[in-house]
Amino acid sequence: LYGEALDKKCMGLKEVARVESFHGFIYGCFDEEAPSLKDYMGDAGWYLEPMFKHSGGLELIGPPGKVIIKANWKAPAENFTGDAYHVGWTHASSLRSGQSVFSSLAGNAALPPEGAGLQMTSKYGSGMGVWGGRREDGPGGDEAKTGGGGHVLA
């Protein structure tokens, strides 16, 4: 990009001791004695997997939708992490108009098959709903499968 015009030796940059990646995100660490990225992330990696582990990738089409509302921040935060049931009612017309695997959920006429997804809250205080997640793929042990203090509702 800058060609010969940029002399990196004059920039005061330090060499990174270790570089690791997690689903395309690149992490650099200056401390050679620090734990590995996998060890540092611990069970949090399992909670991030459903967002990043996809075959074929995802493509953003158009600008993101943004809405500003005057509300307690907890209302939308809790809705988006734990209320998958509103979809069939609130978005019924959209579901009916589409030709997707979710069309039968319009008006909650049908519920997703058992094991189709998870609602999770982690011991870190965050949560999410995941289609296609499997409880048995948890970070290990019965307690850890529920987030080691969090909850997984299969």
Secondary structure as the mmCIF struct_conf table of DSSP 4:
data_model
#
loop_
_struct_conf.conf_type_id
_struct_conf.id
_struct_conf.beg_label_comp_id
_struct_conf.beg_label_asym_id
_struct_conf.beg_label_seq_id
_struct_conf.end_label_comp_id
_struct_conf.end_label_asym_id
_struct_conf.end_label_seq_id
HELX_RH_3T_P HELX_RH_3T_P1 GLY A 3 ALA A 5
HELX_RH_3T_P HELX_RH_3T_P2 LYS A 8 CYS A 10
TURN_TY1_P TURN_TY1_P1 MET A 11 GLY A 12
BEND BEND1 ALA A 17 ALA A 17
STRN STRN1 ARG A 18 PHE A 22
TURN_TY1_P TURN_TY1_P2 HIS A 23 GLY A 24
STRN STRN2 PHE A 25 CYS A 29
BEND BEND2 PHE A 30 PHE A 30
TURN_TY1_P TURN_TY1_P3 GLU A 32 GLU A 33
BEND BEND3 ALA A 34 ALA A 34
HELX_LH_PP_P HELX_LH_PP_P1 PRO A 35 SER A 36
HELX_RH_AL_P HELX_RH_AL_P1 LEU A 37 MET A 41
TURN_TY1_P TURN_TY1_P4 GLY A 42 ASP A 43
HELX_RH_AL_P HELX_RH_AL_P2 ALA A 44 PHE A 52
BEND BEND4 SER A 55 GLY A 56
BEND BEND5 GLY A 62 GLY A 62
HELX_LH_PP_P HELX_LH_PP_P2 PRO A 63 GLY A 65
BEND BEND6 ALA A 71 ALA A 71
TURN_TY1_P TURN_TY1_P5 TRP A 73 TRP A 73
HELX_RH_AL_P HELX_RH_AL_P3 LYS A 74 GLY A 82
TURN_TY1_P TURN_TY1_P6 TYR A 85 TYR A 85
HELX_RH_AL_P HELX_RH_AL_P4 HIS A 86 THR A 90
TURN_TY1_P TURN_TY1_P7 HIS A 91 HIS A 91
HELX_RH_AL_P HELX_RH_AL_P5 ALA A 92 SER A 97
BEND BEND7 GLY A 98 GLY A 98
BEND BEND8 SER A 100 SER A 100
TURN_TY1_P TURN_TY1_P8 VAL A 101 PHE A 102
HELX_RH_3T_P HELX_RH_3T_P3 SER A 103 ASN A 108
BEND BEND9 ALA A 109 ALA A 110
HELX_LH_PP_P HELX_LH_PP_P3 PRO A 112 PRO A 113
TURN_TY1_P TURN_TY1_P9 GLU A 114 GLY A 115
BEND BEND10 ALA A 116 ALA A 116
STRN STRN3 GLY A 117 THR A 121
TURN_TY1_P TURN_TY1_P10 LYS A 123 TYR A 124
BEND BEND11 GLY A 125 GLY A 125
STRN STRN4 GLY A 127 TRP A 131
BEND BEND12 GLY A 132 GLY A 132
HELX_RH_3T_P HELX_RH_3T_P4 ARG A 135 ASP A 137
BEND BEND13 GLY A 138 GLY A 141
HELX_RH_AL_P HELX_RH_AL_P6 ASP A 142 LYS A 145
TURN_TY1_P TURN_TY1_P11 THR A 146 GLY A 147
BEND BEND14 GLY A 148 GLY A 150
STRN STRN5 HIS A 151 LEU A 153
#
